[in-house]
């Protein structure tokens, strides 16, 4: 589910009633393309600038996008899909991939990272997870060979379901069955100086237990919050609690100094009847308030001196994504370049000759009802872009969050 830019430093954006400076260096946006009606990459540039973004994360290394953004100053994380992991074990194939998909676009396009695979460990597929670290190592070796390792890092994004315990945040711990996989990856991050990426979606916690989870706590609205009984740290929003749980999990296995970045987070503007909370108003509050916090340089209680690095999911609604309706409605923008909801960002300039087409799945009608989502299709698309619901299905049944203090003394099982 993640989410500012220097070249727009003179612009101001009005978000959720607050004027926010465009210089929010730690906010990025995910640019997925599982759709048949998106504007051309050239016409995406003003949209990225209009939300103050100077960082973009792709799920592939689309040459059309990388060429379009040349000389714009926008920094890119490019993706190497899960379907390529086994091939990337071969150093020669890894080098060929880096030459074609990274080196060919430097230095005009600022590619700063390669995300090898997406949420691999929580697929519980040993044939896939066994390829992850070797692929990361081969890609890094290729960068070293090509003298690019000082400007391009190698990392991978994980689902929050890699955590076995996340409440209280200080008790954050990795799943015991994944520790043998995770520790060597953490060693790789330390050795190469790359960050630890997590995809985190408070939306799913609210959807699973809308009567127990205070909506204000997940939408960054004023609320009493919770206090971690071990640290006495106060949390007034779930995302920060999730981030600090990840930091605690890292510390528990000896990696206190490793940086955590949120590679995906967001909120859908529409969902199925059982996707409670998926409304334009809630999406506006979640993303608008999140951007406000980042603009104010807020940090988590556990890491008050570490600037947040977050990529919002996503730039567009994507009409060809499988799964529940929410999957196709995480976008800040409709395919025609108009805002998906009234986020309150001004100065949006879109080229009139952009691609048009439908904006499937965009309605201002609030979702209603409750219940657990139906089982989505598993696996990855041809771009290596995993459906959010795929990871969430595993997350709902594997990662229990005991949420204390929000409703008196009741202990509530929550899924995040």
Buried (B, 14 or more C-beta within 10 A) or exposed (E): BBBBBEEBEEBEBBBBEBEBBBBBBBBBBBBBBBBEBBBBBBBBBBBBBBBBBBBBBBBBBBBEBBBBBEEBEBBBBBBBBBBBBBBBBBBEBBBEBBBEBBBBBBEEBBBEBBBBBBBBBBBEBEEBBBBBBBBBBBBBBBBEBBEBBEBBBBBBBBBBBBBBBBBBBBBBBBBEEBBEBBBEBBEBBEEBEBBBBBBBBBBBBBBBBBEBBBBBBBBBBEBEBBBBEEBEBEBBBBBBBBBBBBBBBBBBBEBEEBBBBBBBBBBBBBBBEBBBBBBBBBBBBBBBBBBBBBBEEBBBBBBEEEEBBBBBBBBBBBBEBBBBBBBBBBBBBBBBBEBBBEBBBEBBEBBEEBBEBBBBBBEEEBBBEBEEBEEBEBEBBEBBBBBBBBBBBBBBEBBBBEBBBBEEEEEBEBBB
